[in-house]
């Protein structure tokens, strides 16, 4: 079954027009909802003290909020395929409102777990996914500009919200402030109503744009660096036995791999772009997943799945979002190239296998689960290493951010001073988000290396924080934290899209979300236990630094292995090139 195009044939998104209203709605949602989640500790810090809730339980509440939302991320795709992004956004906004209001009346650990940890988390996750999907559908070539506008406005929220919260707490108290935040969250409902279906605003595609898309499709065909064949070597027998056409395509791809090594030296490895491309994905998972999307009426609904792809285009550092449009166009036009032939062969094999009656029921169910969630990704050790490292770093950063008000409160700062210091972090964060692309141009390093630099800066600044107790010294530390956070934030969302091909990005992002959720639930209570055991948040800072350092260590080890394999691959490629030149010379001599 041919996959259904998300846009009707000959129609494209407006790349402007009403899309700017959608971008404004996206910014309106983010500028309110994100700071509410971030400043939970600032609002309820004194309430937790009055209720006698221990630091361990506070950590459980915060980490359950993150874990539950991340776990739900795996199901956002099916939800958005079944319902429109406007309906999902409205429902999510309502859940956020209900969660904030009920949290303001919470007086026990269990109530905080249910209202903040589950209800509010579910609403936040659904809202962010639907707004992200909506803005993606309205823009194609100008998506970077739209996201630049939306993220700029979004960045103002963490700057002003802490100051607004401190003012409200001084006038009305913590619980009344939480009620006010619940009222503010209703702005998200207004934004959701602005998310009109994109089909109302589609425009006809210009012929010259169609030609340009075809050219981009050729230029942006995934290339393999061929660096990890010794690490993950899939069986070659099936590929070699598929026939002459596939064999030629495979040999041609291998030759391109060898030629591409010199060009791509120093970049993040792109094994998945080869191993999981439509040419080599023998199980036909990509075809089946797109056909499943067609049954629900929409292929493009899977675009929502990665905030990484959105922010990557916003930072003008990743080509994955543009590649999405090119890949979809190629698939919808039904190009009869070797990749699609291999794809159809893989799908036919899969159908034949499904017809076998000798498979037990539980095996068929397991196969369906593997195909639906694309668990084949877990067979690549590089992706697993990348995913785990990213999860450890995210766990450390989010826990540190949520506990920052408690860390500063332990240093005897009042609510106003804490709000000012948190706002300083946000200001420096915004500034360096804009400067991050220019820093990358100067450093000329891959995305993952830039992210590791940001992590190293975070470790350094957090370590300095341990020894700072005066307000004046903390101003400098907060500025440095904002700089490191801005650099880290930009590249954080690009790490997975830089490695995984666009057709498998939704599945990869979903697996990443689930992994994050599991780590939050498993290690979250540990943060609180350390604080209660040693009586100081300085030990918590040391713990999150160790988690961040673990990510750097894991990835550095991988890079060392890749460097060795790259040298071996380079020698093999040179020998093969010499052999090809000798064959060509011999052929010319025979003709002469």
C-alpha positions in Angstrom: 0.0 0.0 0.0 1.4 3.3 -1.0 1.7 5.8 1.9 -0.8 8.7 1.9 0.8 12.1 1.5 0.2 14.5 4.4 -0.5 17.3 2.0 -2.7 16.8 -1.1 -0.8 16.4 -4.4 0.3 19.8 -5.7 -0.4 21.6 -2.4 2.1 22.9 0.1 2.0 24.6 3.5 1.7 28.4 3.3 5.2 29.1 4.8 3.6 32.3 6.3 0.2 33.7 6.3 -1.9 32.1 9.0 1.2 30.2 10.0 2.4 33.3 11.8 -0.7 33.1 14.0 0.1 29.5 14.8 3.7 30.5 15.6 2.3 33.2 18.0 0.0 30.6 19.6 3.0 28.3 20.0 4.9 31.1 21.8 1.9 32.1 23.9 1.6 28.5 25.2 5.3 28.2 25.9 5.8 31.5 27.6 3.2 30.5 30.2 3.3 26.8 30.6 7.1 26.2 30.6 7.9 28.7 33.4 5.0 27.3 35.5 6.6 23.9 35.4 10.1 25.2 36.0 9.2 27.3 39.0 7.3 24.7 40.9 10.1 24.6 43.5 10.0 28.4 43.9 6.3 28.4 44.6 6.0 25.4 46.9 9.3 25.5 48.7 7.8 27.0 51.8 4.7 24.8 51.6 6.8 21.7 51.6 8.6 23.0 54.7 5.4 23.7 56.5 3.9 20.3 55.6 7.1 18.5 56.7 7.6 16.8 53.3 11.2 15.5 53.1 13.6 16.2 50.4 13.4 12.6 49.2 9.7 12.9 48.7 10.1 16.3 47.0 12.5 14.6 44.6 10.0 11.8 44.0 7.3 14.3 43.2 9.4 16.3 40.7 10.8 13.2 39.0 7.5 11.5 38.7 6.3 14.6 36.9 9.1 14.3 34.4 9.0 10.5 34.1 5.2 10.3 33.5 5.2 12.9 30.8 8.2 11.4 29.1 6.7 7.9 29.2 3.5 9.3 27.6 5.7 10.7 24.8 5.7 7.2 23.2 2.0 7.4 22.6 1.8 11.0 21.3 2.1 9.8 17.7 -0.9 7.5 17.8 -2.9 10.1 19.7 -2.2 12.8 17.2 -3.0 10.4 14.3 -6.4 9.7 15.9 -7.3 13.2 16.9 -6.4 16.6 15.5 -3.6 18.7 17.1 -6.2 21.3 18.1 -8.3 18.8 20.1 -5.2 17.4 21.7 -3.9 20.9 22.6 -7.3 21.8 24.1 -7.4 18.7 26.2 -3.8 19.1 27.3 -4.4 22.7 28.3 -7.4 21.8 30.3 -5.4 19.1 32.2 -2.6 21.6 32.9 -5.2 24.1 34.4 -6.8 21.4 36.5 -3.4 20.1 37.7 -2.2 23.5 38.8 -5.4 24.4 40.6 -5.6 21.1 42.4 -1.9 21.2 43.3 -2.5 24.6 45.0 -4.9 22.8 47.4 -2.7 19.8 48.0 -1.8 19.1 51.6 -0.2 15.6 51.4 2.5 13.8 49.5 0.0 11.6 47.7 -2.0 14.6 46.5 1.1 16.2 45.1 2.0 13.0 43.3 -1.4 12.7 41.7 -2.2 16.4 40.8 1.3 17.6 39.9 3.2 14.4 39.2 0.5 12.8 36.9 -2.3 15.2 35.8 -0.2 18.3 35.2 2.5 16.2 33.6 0.1 14.5 31.1 -1.4 17.9 30.2 2.0 19.5 29.7 3.2 16.6 27.5 0.1 16.6 25.2 0.1 20.4 24.9 3.8 20.7 23.9 3.5 17.8 21.4 0.4 19.2 19.7 1.7 22.8 19.4 5.0 21.6 18.1 3.3 19.5 15.5 1.0 22.3 14.4 3.8 24.8 13.7 5.7 22.1 11.8 2.7 21.6 9.4 2.4 25.3 8.5 6.1 25.9 7.6 8.5 24.2 5.4 11.2 26.4 4.0 10.7 29.2 6.6 10.4 26.9 9.6 13.7 28.2 11.0 12.4 31.8 10.9 9.1 30.8 12.5 10.8 28.8 15.3 13.3 31.6 15.8 10.4 34.0 16.5 8.5 31.5 18.7 11.6 30.5 20.7 12.6 34.1 21.2 9.3 34.9 22.8 9.3 31.7 24.7 12.7 32.6 26.3 11.1 35.7 27.9 9.0 33.5 30.2 11.8 32.2 32.4 13.1 35.7 32.7 9.9 37.4 34.0 8.0 34.6 35.6 10.2 34.2 38.7 10.0 37.9 39.4 6.2 37.8 38.9 5.9 34.8 41.2 8.0 36.4 43.9 5.8 39.5 43.8 2.6 37.5 44.0 3.9 35.4 46.9 4.8 38.5 48.8 1.3 39.9 48.3 -0.9 36.8 48.3 1.1 33.8 49.6 2.2 30.6 48.0 -1.2 28.9 47.5 -2.9 31.9 46.1 0.1 32.4 43.8 -0.5 28.8 42.5 -4.1 29.7 41.8 -3.0 32.7 39.8 -0.6 30.5 37.8 -3.6 28.2 37.1 -5.5 31.1 35.7 -2.5 32.2 33.6 -2.3 28.6 32.2 -5.7 29.2 30.5 -3.8 31.3 28.0 -2.8 28.0 26.5 -6.5 27.3 25.8 -6.6 30.5 23.7 -3.5 29.4 21.8 -5.1 26.0 21.2 -8.2 27.6 19.6 -5.9 29.4 17.2 -4.6 26.1 15.8 -6.7 25.8 12.7 -6.3 22.8 10.4 -3.5 23.4 7.9 -5.7 22.1 5.1 -7.6 25.4 5.3 -4.6 27.4 4.4 -2.7 25.2 1.9 -1.4 26.9 -1.3 -0.5 25.4 -4.7 3.1 24.4 -5.2 5.0 26.5 -7.8 6.6 24.4 -10.6 10.0 25.9 -9.9 9.7 24.8 -6.2 8.9 21.3 -7.3 12.1 21.2 -9.4 14.2 22.5 -6.6 12.8 19.8 -4.3 13.9 17.2 -6.7 17.4 18.6 -6.8 17.5 18.8 -3.0 16.4 15.1 -2.8 19.4 14.1 -4.8 21.8 16.3 -2.9 20.5 15.2 0.5 20.5 11.5 0.0 21.9 10.0 3.1 25.5 9.0 3.0 27.2 6.6 5.3 30.5 7.2 6.9 31.0 3.5 7.2 32.8 3.8 10.5 31.0 1.3 12.6 30.7 -1.7 10.4 33.0 -3.6 12.7 30.9 -2.6 15.7 27.5 -3.5 14.3 27.6 -5.9 11.4 24.3 -7.1 10.2 24.2 -10.4 8.3 24.9 -9.8 4.6 23.6 -13.0 3.2 20.0 -11.8 2.7 21.2 -8.7 0.9 23.5 -10.6 -1.4 20.8 -13.0 -2.3 18.1 -10.6 -3.2 19.1 -10.3 -6.8 21.2 -8.3 -9.2 19.5 -5.0 -8.7 19.8 -5.0 -5.0 23.3 -6.3 -5.2 24.4 -3.5 -7.5 22.7 -1.0 -5.2 24.5 -2.4 -2.2 27.9 -2.3 -4.0 27.2 1.3 -5.1 26.3 2.3 -1.6 29.5 0.7 -0.2 31.5 2.6 -2.8 29.8 5.9 -1.7 30.6 5.0 1.9 34.3 4.8 1.1 34.2 8.1 -0.8 32.3 9.8 1.9 34.8 9.0 4.6 37.1 11.8 3.7 34.4 14.3 3.3 32.6 13.6 6.6 35.7 13.2 8.8 35.1 14.6 12.2 31.3 14.6 12.0 29.1 12.5 14.3 28.8 8.9 12.9 25.8 8.3 10.8 25.5 4.5 11.0 21.8 4.6 11.3 21.5 6.6 8.1 22.9 3.5 6.4 21.8 0.6 8.5 18.3 2.0 8.9 17.8 3.6 5.5 15.1 2.3 3.3 17.6 0.4 1.3 19.0 -1.8 4.1 16.1 -2.0 6.4 15.3 -5.6 5.5 12.4 -6.0 7.8 10.4 -3.4 6.1 9.6 -1.5 9.3 9.7 1.9 7.6 7.1 0.8 5.0 4.9 -0.8 7.6 4.9 2.2 9.9 4.0 4.5 7.1 1.3 2.2 5.9 -0.1 2.1 9.4 -0.1 5.9 9.4 -2.0 5.8 6.1 -4.7 3.7 7.7 -5.2 6.4 10.2 -5.3 9.0 7.5 -2.1 10.8 8.0 1.6 10.1 7.3 2.8 13.5 8.5 1.4 13.1 11.9 4.6 11.5 12.9 6.4 14.8 12.4 5.3 15.9 15.9 7.4 13.4 17.6 10.6 15.2 18.0 11.1 18.6 19.5 14.6 18.0 18.5 13.8 18.3 14.8 12.0 21.6 15.4 14.7 23.2 17.5 17.3 21.9 15.2 15.9 23.8 12.4 15.4 26.8 14.7 19.1 26.8 15.3 19.9 26.4 11.6 22.3 23.6 12.6 20.5 20.5 11.4 19.2 19.4 8.1 16.9 16.8 9.3 13.8 18.9 9.1 14.4 19.8 5.5 15.2 16.2 4.8 11.8 15.3 6.1 10.1 17.2 3.3 12.4 15.8 0.7 12.0 12.2 1.9 8.2 12.5 2.1 8.1 13.9 -1.4 10.2 11.1 -2.8 8.0 8.5 -1.0 4.7 10.1 -2.2 5.8 10.3 -5.8 6.7 6.6 -5.7 10.2 6.9 -7.1 11.3 3.5 -8.6 14.8 3.6 -7.4 16.9 0.9 -5.7 15.9 2.1 -2.2 12.2 1.7 -2.8 12.7 -1.7 -4.5 14.6 -2.9 -1.5 11.9 -1.4 0.7 9.1 -3.3 -1.2 11.1 -6.5 -1.1 11.5 -6.1 2.7 7.8 -5.5 3.1 6.9 -8.5 0.9 9.1 -10.7 3.1 7.4 -9.4 6.2 4.0 -10.1 4.9 5.0 -13.6 3.9 6.4 -14.2 7.4 3.2 -13.0 9.0 1.2 -15.5 7.0 3.0 -18.4 8.6 0.8 -20.2 11.1 3.6 -21.9 13.0 4.5 -18.8 15.0 3.0 -18.8 18.5 0.6 -16.0 19.4 3.0 -14.4 21.8 5.7 -14.3 19.1 3.3 -12.5 16.8 2.4 -10.0 19.5 6.0 -9.4 20.3 6.8 -8.8 16.6 3.9 -6.4 16.3 5.2 -4.4 19.3 8.8 -4.4 17.9 7.5 -3.1 14.5 5.1 -0.6 16.0 7.6 1.0 18.3 10.6 0.4 16.0 12.6 -1.4 18.7 15.1 -2.5 16.0 16.9 0.8 16.9 18.1 -0.8 20.1 20.2 -3.2 18.0 22.6 -0.4 17.3 25.1 0.0 20.2 26.0 3.5 19.2 22.4 4.6 19.3 22.0 2.9 22.7 25.2 4.6 24.0 24.0 8.0 22.7 20.5 7.5 24.2 21.7 6.5 27.6 24.3 9.3 27.7 21.7 11.8 26.8 19.3 10.5 29.4 21.9 10.7 32.2 22.7 14.3 31.2 19.0 15.3 31.0 18.3 13.8 34.4 21.2 15.7 35.9 20.2 19.0 34.3 16.5 18.9 35.0 17.0 17.9 38.6 19.5 20.6 39.2 17.2 23.2 37.6 14.2 22.1 39.7 16.3 22.0 42.9 18.0 25.4 42.3 15.5 27.3 44.5 16.1 24.8 47.3 19.9 25.0 46.9 19.7 28.8 47.1 17.2 28.7 50.0 19.7 26.6 51.9 22.1 29.5 51.6 19.6 31.7 53.4 18.4 33.7 50.5 14.8 35.0 50.5 12.2 34.4 47.8 13.0 37.8 46.0 16.7 37.1 45.9 16.1 33.5 44.6 13.8 34.8 41.9 16.4 37.4 40.8 19.2 34.8 40.6 17.0 32.4 38.6 16.1 35.2 36.2 19.8 36.0 35.7 20.3 32.4 34.6 17.4 32.8 32.1 18.8 36.0 30.6 22.2 34.5 30.0 20.6 31.4 28.6 18.6 33.4 26.0 21.6 35.4 24.9 23.8 32.3 24.4 21.1 30.4 22.6 21.5 33.0 19.8 25.3 32.9 20.0 25.5 29.1 20.1 25.4 28.7 16.2 28.3 31.2 15.9 30.3 29.4 18.5 29.9 26.2 16.5 31.2 27.9 13.4 34.2 29.1 15.3 34.9 25.7 16.9 34.0 23.7 13.8 33.0 20.7 15.8 30.1 18.2 15.4 26.9 18.7 17.3 27.6 16.1 19.9 31.0 17.5 20.7 29.5 21.0 21.1 27.0 19.5 23.5 29.8 17.8 25.5 31.5 21.2 25.7 28.3 22.6 27.2 28.2 19.7 29.7 31.8 20.4 30.7 31.0 24.0 31.3 28.0 23.0 33.4 30.1 20.7 35.6 32.6 23.5 36.1 30.1 26.2 37.1 28.1 23.8 39.4 31.4 23.0 41.1 32.1 26.7 41.7 28.6 27.0 43.1 29.5 24.7 46.0 31.9 27.2 47.3 29.8 30.4 46.8 27.5 31.6 49.5 27.3 35.4 49.0 24.8 37.1 46.8 27.5 39.0 44.8 29.5 35.9 44.0 26.4 33.9 43.0 25.5 36.6 40.4 28.7 35.6 38.5 28.0 31.9 39.0 24.4 32.3 37.7 25.7 34.1 34.6 28.1 31.3 33.9 25.4 28.7 34.5 23.1 30.6 32.0 25.9 30.6 29.4 26.6 26.9 29.8 22.8 26.1 29.8 22.2 28.1 26.6 25.0 26.3 24.8 23.8 22.9 26.2 20.1 23.6 25.3 20.7 24.4 21.6 22.7 21.2 21.0 20.7 19.0 23.4 17.8 18.9 20.9 20.1 18.2 17.9 22.0 15.2 19.2 19.5 12.5 18.1 18.4 14.1 14.8 22.1 14.5 13.9 22.5 10.7 14.1 19.1 9.1 13.3 17.6 9.4 9.7 14.5 11.4 9.6 12.2 8.5 8.7 13.0 6.9 12.1 13.3 10.0 14.1 9.8 9.7 15.7 10.6 6.2 17.0 14.0 7.2 18.2 12.6 10.2 20.0 9.9 8.1 21.6 12.4 5.5 22.8 14.5 8.4 24.2 11.5 9.7 26.1 10.8 6.3 27.6 14.4 5.9 28.6 14.4 9.3 30.2 11.3 8.4 32.1 12.7 5.2 33.4 15.9 6.9 34.6 13.9 9.6 36.3 11.9 7.1 38.2 14.9 4.9 39.1 17.3 7.6 40.1 15.0 10.4 41.1 14.6 9.4 44.8 18.4 9.0 45.0 18.8 12.8 44.8 16.5 13.4 47.8 18.0 10.5 49.8 21.5 12.1 49.4 20.2 15.4 50.7 18.5 13.8 53.6 21.5 11.6 54.4 24.2 14.2 54.3 22.1 17.3 55.2 23.4 19.5 52.4 22.5 20.2 48.8 26.2 20.4 48.0 26.3 16.6 47.8 23.4 16.7 45.4 25.4 19.0 43.2 28.3 16.6 43.3 25.9 13.8 42.4 24.5 15.5 39.3 28.0 16.5 38.2 29.0 12.8 38.3 25.9 11.9 36.2 27.0 14.6 33.7 30.6 13.4 33.7 29.3 9.8 33.0 27.8 11.0 29.8 31.1 12.7 28.7 33.0 9.5 29.6 30.6 7.2 27.7 30.7 9.3 24.5 34.5 9.9 24.7 35.0 6.2 24.9 32.9 5.8 21.8 34.8 8.5 19.9 38.1 6.7 20.7 36.7 3.5 19.3 35.5 5.3 16.2 38.8 6.9 15.7 40.5 3.5 15.5 37.8 2.1 13.2 38.1 5.2 11.0 41.8 4.6 10.4 41.1 1.0 9.5 38.3 2.0 7.2 40.5 4.6 5.5 43.2 2.1 4.7 40.6 -0.4 3.3 39.0 2.4 1.2 42.4 3.4 -0.3 43.1 -0.2 -1.2 39.7 -0.6 -2.8 40.1 2.6 -4.7 43.5 1.5 -6.1 41.9 -1.8 -7.2 39.0 0.0 -8.9 41.4 2.3 -10.8 43.5 -0.7 -11.9 40.3 -2.4 -13.2 39.2 0.7 -15.1 42.7 1.1 -16.6 42.6 -2.6 -17.7 39.2 -2.2 -19.3 40.3 0.8 -21.3 43.4 -1.1 -22.5 41.2 -4.0 -23.7 38.9 -1.6 -25.6 41.9 0.0 -27.2 
